[in-house]
Amino acid sequence: MKLVVQRVDNASVEVDGKIVGEINKGYMVLVGIGCNDTTREADYLVSKLLKLRIFEDNDERMNKTISDVDGQLLLVPQFTLYGDVSHNNRPSFSKAMKPSDAKELFEYYCRKCSEKIHVETGVFGAMMNVSLTNNGPVTIIIEKEYKD
């Protein structure tokens, strides 16, 4: 799994002209799911995301978690995070999980995050317009892949 985490002042997702997810201060997270990902990777990344310390404390150091600042999550499914252009200019998505399984794992990830914090989401498989005000800007990439 791959997460692209952006610290935001606000963010929203629109589908067909309608806002389907919207947050104020928090993280807008693009969520990519690889073909071998399981709930094991998802659980690890729930913990990692919620413990991530990228909000500033009184000394202007990145030392606070999203919970410390009463932040929210906007989780957006993004299969193109697994686009591979190493051999061609047109991306190959062979490393992305097939949509039916990825949707199930994305929903699981959202459910686990929502047990700890307020979560809004994009719509799996939809063409979405994402708007955000990136605070900083701060953007962090988190990946977890288990290999047997």
N, C-alpha and C positions, 0 to 999 in steps of 0.2 A: 504494500500500500504506500501511496505517496500523498502527503499533505503539503499544500502551499498555503501558509498561514500569513495573512496580512492583518496587522493591527490597524483597526479602523475607528474613526469617530462615528461613522454610520455606514450602512450598506443595505442594498436591497436587490431583489431578483424579480424580474418582470417576465411574464409569459403571456403572449397575445395581448399586450397592452394592459395587463392586470398585475399588480404587485402581489406576489405569492409568498414572499418572505422578506422581512425587514427588521433590522436591528439598529440600535444606537451603539454606544461604545462597546467594543469587543473585538472578535476575530471574524473575518470573512475567510472561510477555508475552502479551497478547491480540493476535492477528495477524488483521488485516482485509485482504482482497484485493479491489481494485477491478476493474471490468470491463475496463479497458485495461492492467492490470499485466502485466509480462513478467519474465523472468529478470533483465533490466537493473535494474528497481526492487528486486527481491529481493537481488541482489548488493550493491547500494548499501546496503540496510538491514542486511544481514549485517555489513558493515564498520562501519557507523554504530553498531549495537548493541554490537558487541564492543569498540569504541573509546570508548564512552560512559563518562565518568568521574563516577560518582555515588556511589562508595564513599568514605568518609572516610579521610584520611591521619592521621598522628600529630598534626597541627595542627588536626584536626577540620574540614578543608576537603574538599569533594567533589573528589577528585583521583585516585582510583584506579579502574581498570577492573575488570570482573568477573574477568578472568584474574589480575590483581594480588592478588585476595583468594581465589583458588581457588574461585570461585563456579560455580554451575550454572545452566542455563536450563530453565524449564518453558514450552514454547510451546503456546498454546491457540488453535485456529482460532476466529474470532469474526466471522462475516459481519455481525452487527448493528452493527458499527462503521461500516458504510456505510448505516445507517438514516437516511433524510432525513425530518425532520418539519417542514420549513420551510413547507410548504403545507397540511399536515393534522396531526391529532393521531395518526393511525395511520401508523407509519413506512412509507416506500416503500424498497424495497431494489434499485431499478433500477440503482444505481451499483455494486452488488456483482457480482463475477464469478460466472458460472453455476457451480453446485457441482462438476461433473466437472472443469472446467478449474482451478477454485480449489483443489481437492484436490491436483491435480498440482503446482501452484505452491507450495502450502503444504508438501508433501513435499520439494520441491526446496529450499525455504528451510530446513527442518529439517536436511536432509542437509548443506547448505553450512555451517550453524552447527556441526553435529556434527563437522566436520573440524577445528574449532578448540577446542571445549569440550564438556563433557558436557551432553547434551540429553535431556530427557524431554518427552513430548507428551501432549496431550489426544487425543480421537478425533474425526476430522473427521465432521461431520454428526450427531453423537450429542448427546443431552441430557446435559449434564455438570454435576456439582457441583464447584465450585472453592473450595478453602479455602486461606487464606494468612494469614501474619502479616506485615503490611506494616511494614518497618523505616523509621522516620522519623516519619510516613509520607513516602515519596518516590515520586512518580508522574510520569513523563515521557511525553509524546506525541510520536512521531516519524512524519512523513509524507513520502512521496516519490511524486510523480506527474510523469512526463515528458509534455510536450506537444509535438506536432509542429507 
